[in-house]
Amino acid sequence: MRHTKAALEAGEEALDYGLYRYPVLIGVTKQEKLLDAHRRVGYNVLGKIPRIFDGEDAWIVHITRESFEARKTYLVQRPERESQWVEAVKQASP
């Protein structure tokens, strides 16, 4: 399931929602091989923290609305329901 179009679409949908709620999302990965995939979705790699997880390195990544909009994948497309979705997010906001 992870390597399917549906999985990518679900991930982009989650990021889209998160970025309506928060200006920056931060992530951590121990898998250096995933950094290119993070970049394609719009994440920026801040850097590596050596030996942070039981002696293993980890990378800190972050994403903003601007970097998400400039990403190389574009599976989140909802023109006919966009206004309903934005209104639902606004109502859920504190």
KEVEXFI-444201 format. One record per residue (C-alpha): x, z, y; residue in three letters; chain. Coordinates in Angstrom, 1 decimal, always signed. Layout:
+--------+--------+--------+------+-----+
!   east !     up !  north ! type ! mol !
+--------+--------+--------+------+-----+
!      X !      Z !      Y !  ALA !   A !
...
+--------+--------+--------+------+-----+
! end
This chain:
+--------+--------+--------+------+-----+
!   east !     up !  north ! type ! mol !
+--------+--------+--------+------+-----+
!   +0.0 !   +0.0 !   +0.0 !  MET !   A !
!   +2.9 !   +0.7 !   +2.4 !  ARG !   A !
!   +4.0 !   -2.9 !   +2.6 !  HIS !   A !
!   +0.6 !   -4.4 !   +3.3 !  THR !   A !
!   -0.9 !   -5.9 !   +6.4 !  LYS !   A !
!   -3.7 !   -3.2 !   +6.2 !  ALA !   A !
!   -1.1 !   -0.4 !   +6.2 !  ALA !   A !
!   +0.7 !   -1.9 !   +9.2 !  LEU !   A !
!   -2.7 !   -2.3 !  +11.0 !  GLU !   A !
!   -3.6 !   +1.3 !  +10.2 !  ALA !   A !
!   -0.2 !   +2.5 !  +11.5 !  GLY !   A !
!   -0.6 !   +0.5 !  +14.7 !  GLU !   A !
!   -4.1 !   +1.8 !  +15.2 !  GLU !   A !
!   -2.9 !   +5.4 !  +14.9 !  ALA !   A !
!   -0.1 !   +4.7 !  +17.4 !  LEU !   A !
!   -2.5 !   +3.1 !  +19.8 !  ASP !   A !
!   -4.8 !   +6.1 !  +19.6 !  TYR !   A !
!   -1.9 !   +8.6 !  +20.0 !  GLY !   A !
!   -0.6 !   +6.8 !  +23.0 !  LEU !   A !
!   -4.0 !   +7.0 !  +24.7 !  TYR !   A !
!   -3.8 !  +10.8 !  +24.2 !  ARG !   A !
!   -0.1 !  +11.4 !  +24.9 !  TYR !   A !
!   +2.4 !   +9.5 !  +27.1 !  PRO !   A !
!   +5.2 !   +9.8 !  +24.5 !  VAL !   A !
!   +5.2 !  +10.2 !  +20.7 !  LEU !   A !
!   +8.4 !  +11.5 !  +19.0 !  ILE !   A !
!   +9.4 !  +10.9 !  +15.4 !  GLY !   A !
!  +12.2 !  +11.9 !  +13.0 !  VAL !   A !
!  +13.4 !  +10.0 !  +10.0 !  THR !   A !
!  +16.2 !  +10.6 !   +7.5 !  LYS !   A !
!  +16.1 !   +7.0 !   +6.4 !  GLN !   A !
!  +18.4 !   +4.8 !   +8.5 !  GLU !   A !
!  +17.0 !   +1.7 !   +6.7 !  LYS !   A !
!  +13.7 !   +2.3 !   +8.5 !  LEU !   A !
!  +15.1 !   +2.2 !  +12.0 !  LEU !   A !
!  +14.6 !   -1.6 !  +12.3 !  ASP !   A !
!  +10.9 !   -1.2 !  +11.2 !  ALA !   A !
!  +10.5 !   +1.5 !  +13.9 !  HIS !   A !
!  +12.0 !   -0.8 !  +16.5 !  ARG !   A !
!   +9.7 !   -3.7 !  +15.6 !  ARG !   A !
!   +6.6 !   -1.5 !  +16.2 !  VAL !   A !
!   +8.0 !   -0.4 !  +19.5 !  GLY !   A !
!  +10.0 !   +2.8 !  +18.9 !  TYR !   A !
!  +13.3 !   +3.4 !  +20.7 !  ASN !   A !
!  +16.0 !   +5.1 !  +18.7 !  VAL !   A !
!  +17.4 !   +8.0 !  +20.7 !  LEU !   A !
!  +20.2 !   +8.8 !  +18.3 !  GLY !   A !
!  +21.4 !  +10.5 !  +15.2 !  LYS !   A !
!  +21.6 !  +14.2 !  +14.6 !  ILE !   A !
!  +24.3 !  +14.9 !  +12.0 !  PRO !   A !
!  +23.5 !  +17.1 !   +9.0 !  ARG !   A !
!  +20.2 !  +18.5 !  +10.4 !  ILE !   A !
!  +18.2 !  +18.4 !   +7.2 !  PHE !   A !
!  +20.0 !  +20.3 !   +4.4 !  ASP !   A !
!  +23.3 !  +18.5 !   +5.4 !  GLY !   A !
!  +21.7 !  +15.1 !   +5.8 !  GLU !   A !
!  +21.6 !  +13.1 !   +9.0 !  ASP !   A !
!  +18.4 !  +12.3 !  +10.8 !  ALA !   A !
!  +17.4 !   +9.9 !  +13.6 !  TRP !   A !
!  +15.1 !  +10.8 !  +16.5 !  ILE !   A !
!  +12.8 !   +8.0 !  +17.7 !  VAL !   A !
!  +10.2 !   +7.8 !  +20.5 !  HIS !   A !
!   +7.5 !   +5.4 !  +21.6 !  ILE !   A !
!   +5.7 !   +5.0 !  +24.9 !  THR !   A !
!   +2.7 !   +2.8 !  +25.8 !  ARG !   A !
!   +5.0 !   +0.3 !  +27.5 !  GLU !   A !
!   +7.3 !   +0.0 !  +24.4 !  SER !   A !
!   +4.3 !   -0.2 !  +22.1 !  PHE !   A !
!   +2.8 !   -3.0 !  +24.2 !  GLU !   A !
!   +6.1 !   -4.9 !  +24.1 !  ALA !   A !
!   +6.4 !   -4.6 !  +20.3 !  ARG !   A !
!   +7.0 !   -7.5 !  +17.9 !  LYS !   A !
!   +3.9 !   -6.9 !  +15.8 !  THR !   A !
!   +0.4 !   -7.4 !  +17.1 !  TYR !   A !
!   -2.2 !   -6.4 !  +14.5 !  LEU !   A !
!   -4.2 !   -4.1 !  +16.7 !  VAL !   A !
!   -6.8 !   -6.4 !  +18.3 !  GLN !   A !
!  -10.3 !   -5.2 !  +19.2 !  ARG !   A !
!  -11.5 !   -7.1 !  +22.2 !  PRO !   A !
!  -15.2 !   -6.7 !  +21.4 !  GLU !   A !
!  -15.1 !   -2.9 !  +20.8 !  ARG !   A !
!  -12.3 !   -1.9 !  +23.1 !  GLU !   A !
!  -14.5 !   -0.3 !  +25.8 !  SER !   A !
!  -16.4 !   +1.8 !  +23.2 !  GLN !   A !
!  -13.1 !   +3.0 !  +21.7 !  TRP !   A !
!  -11.6 !   +3.9 !  +25.1 !  VAL !   A !
!  -14.7 !   +5.8 !  +26.0 !  GLU !   A !
!  -14.6 !   +7.8 !  +22.7 !  ALA !   A !
!  -10.9 !   +8.7 !  +23.5 !  VAL !   A !
!  -11.8 !   +9.8 !  +27.0 !  LYS !   A !
!  -14.6 !  +12.0 !  +25.7 !  GLN !   A !
!  -12.3 !  +13.6 !  +23.2 !  ALA !   A !
!   -9.7 !  +14.3 !  +25.8 !  SER !   A !
!   -9.5 !  +17.9 !  +27.2 !  PRO !   A !
+--------+--------+--------+------+-----+
! end
